C-alpha cells in the first residue's frame, strides 16, 4: 500500500479565514487553503506526496500513521 493512504487528510471550512483549509495531522503542520474545496483537497494530496517523498529521500522514519482510527465517529462522540 502507498504510504500516502496511511494519513488522514482533512479539508474544512474556516469561518475565520473565509476559505477551505486543508491539513494532514500527524504528518505536517500547516497545510493549504483556497476557495474551492476540491482544489484544496487536490493540493493537500500533492503536499502529502511531497512530504512523504522528502522523508524517504532523507532517510527519516515517517511519523505514525493516522488512518484507521475512526476520527469521524470520535468527533461525533459515537
C-alpha positions as a printed Julia matrix, in Angstrom:
78×3 Matrix{Float64}:
   0.0    0.0    0.0
   1.17   3.51  -0.78
   2.24   5.41   2.34
   0.02   8.39   1.47
  -3.06   6.33   2.28
  -1.9    5.93   5.88
  -2.56   9.57   6.77
  -5.87  11.32   7.4
  -6.42  14.34   5.19
  -8.89  16.99   6.35
 -10.47  19.8    4.35
 -12.77  22.06   6.35
 -14.36  25.47   6.05
 -12.8   28.18   8.22
 -15.16  30.99   9.23
 -12.15  32.93  10.47
 -10.29  32.71   7.16
 -13.39  32.56   4.94
 -11.95  29.72   2.89
 -11.36  25.97   2.92
  -8.31  24.82   4.87
  -6.55  21.51   4.25
  -4.38  19.74   6.81
  -2.8   16.37   7.47
  -2.46  15.99  11.26
   0.43  13.84  12.31
   2.39  14.25   9.09
   2.98  18.01   8.99
   1.84  21.29  10.5
   0.09  23.85   8.36
  -1.33  22.87   5.03
  -3.09  24.72   2.26
  -6.16  26.85   1.72
  -8.42  28.19  -1.01
 -11.96  28.88  -2.14
 -12.57  25.59  -3.96
 -12.92  22.53  -1.72
 -11.87  20.01  -4.37
  -8.87  22.07  -5.4
  -7.75  22.37  -1.76
  -8.03  18.59  -1.35
  -6.05  18.02  -4.54
  -3.33  20.41  -3.37
  -3.33  18.76   0.06
  -2.76  15.34  -1.54
   0.18  16.75  -3.5
   1.69  18.19  -0.31
   1.29  14.81   1.4
   3.07  13.08  -1.52
   5.9   15.64  -1.44
   6.27  15.39   2.33
   6.47  11.6    2.27
   8.99  11.7   -0.58
  11.1   14.16   1.41
  11.05  11.91   4.5
  12.04   8.86   2.47
  14.71  10.67   0.45
  16.37  11.97   3.62
  16.24   8.53   5.26
  13.96   9.7    8.07
  11.26   7.49   9.52
   7.7    8.54   8.73
   5.51   9.65  11.65
   2.98   7.07  12.89
   0.03   6.57  10.57
  -3.2    8.39  11.4
  -5.62   6.44   9.2
  -7.86   3.7   10.55
  -8.57   5.46  13.82
 -12.21   6.3   13.0
 -11.81  10.02  13.67
 -15.23  10.86  12.22
 -17.13   8.85  14.82
 -14.83  10.06  17.6
 -15.6   13.66  16.71
 -19.32  12.87  16.81
 -18.95  11.18  20.18
 -20.1    7.83  18.82
